[in-house]
Amino acid sequence: MHQAELAAKRSRLNPVQAAVLLSLKEGAKSASQLLKLMGQAGFPARSSVYSALAELERRGYVERFIEEDEILWRLTEKGIEAVERLPLRMKETVESLARYLSFLSFRLGPIVIEEEREGVKELLTYKEFLESELKRVEGRLKEWKKVIIE
């Protein structure tokens, strides 16, 4: 590998690391705040967030400090620069992935990804509830129509 390729490989960020950097762009956060954000974004394990923080700190992208007896994490200058370069890196990654998937699709045939239908049962239950409420309201309206107002 050439020096430029080695440097590029060392500067790569995995998705969790990129998400942590982007979260810290908004300001310093505690590990628990980061874990909550990452959980909401669908990142699976606590350990992956802690591993990302440790690696980002080792590489000089983030630093920890103590404020009011709480350990907080913030971006360093290098981290800020990395966040600014993320859109270009993402574009390059997506283009590379698109070429790879195109190649696979050409060789293997169409790739079918089954869509998970989350919440279908909940929606059906909610629909039944709404239908029963509608019947109840219609029944009350019929009763009100029977009342003669003088």
N, C-alpha and C positions, 0 to 999 in steps of 0.2 A: 504494500500500500504506500502511496505517496504521502508526504507530510500533510498536504491539504485534506486528503481523504481521512487521515487519522484525526486531524483536528476537528473535522466535521462530525466524525463518529463520536468523538468525546463530547461534543457540544450538543448532541441529540438529547431530546427530552421525551420521556414516555408520556402517555396521556394523563396519568395522575400528576406527574411533575408539572406539566403544562397547566393543568387545572388549578393546582396549588398556586403557581405563580400568578395566574389570572385572578384568583381570589384575593391574593395579597396586594394586587394592583390597587384595590379599593382602600387599602390601609392595613395596618397591623392587626393580627388576629391571634387568638389563643389556639392551641391544638384542638380543643373541644369545639370552637367555632368552625374551624376548618373541617373537622370530622362531620359536623352537622351539614355544612355546605356540600361536602363531597357525597354524603349519604343522599341528600336531596337530588344531586346530579346523577345518582345511580352508580357511583363507584363503590365496589363491593366491600372491601375489608379495611378495618381500622389499620391493620398492619401495613397496607399499601400506602396509606397517607403518612404514617410515621416513617416508613422507609423512604418515601419521596422527600419528606422534610430533611431527613438525615443526609441523603445524597445531595440535595440542593444546597444544604449548608456546607457540606464537604467541598462542593464545587464553587462555593462563593456566591451563589445566587440569592440566598436568604441568610438572615442572622436572627438569633434569638436575643431577647433582652427582658429584663424584669421591670414591671411597672405595677405598683400597688400590690406587691406580693403575688403577681401572676406572670407566668412566662408567656411572652408574646413573640410572634414571628413577623418579620418585615422583609421587604425586598432590599437588596443592596443595589449599588449603582449597576453592577453586572446583571442583577436580576431585572432591573428596570429596562436595561438594554435588551435583554432576552425577551421580555414581554413585548417590546416594540417590534421585534423581529418575528414574533409568532405568526402574524397573518401571512407573511411570505412563506414561512416554513410550512404552515398548514396547507397553503396552495400547492407547494411542491409535493407534499405528502399525498394530498388528495389526487393530484395528477398522476403520481406514481402508482397509487392504488388503483386508479381507474384503468391505467394501462395493464396492470397485473390482472385485474378482473376481466378485462376484455380478452386478454390472452387465454385465461382459464376458460372463459365462456366459449371461445373459439375452439379450444381443444376438447373440452368436456361437454359442450352443449349448454343450453340455458341453465343458469343457476336459479333455483327456486328457493326463496326465503319465505317460510310460512309466517304469516303475521299472527302474533299472539293477540287474541281478542280479550283484553283485560276488561273486567267489569261487566261482561254481558249478563251474568246472573244478577248482579246488583241492579243493572238497568231494567231487567225484566221484572224484578221484585218491585222496583220503584214504579214501573208502569202499572203493575197490578194495584199498588197502593193508590196511585193517582186515579185509576178507574173507579176504585171503590169510593174514594173521596168524592169524585164527580157524581156518582150515584146518590151518595148521601146528600150532597148539596141540591141535586135535582129534586130529591124527595122533600127537602125542607122548602124549596121554592113552590112545590105543588101545595104544601100545607099553607103557605102564606097566600097563595092565590085564592084559597077557600075562605080566608078571613075577609069579612065585609067591613069596609071602613066607612063610617057614616059621618 
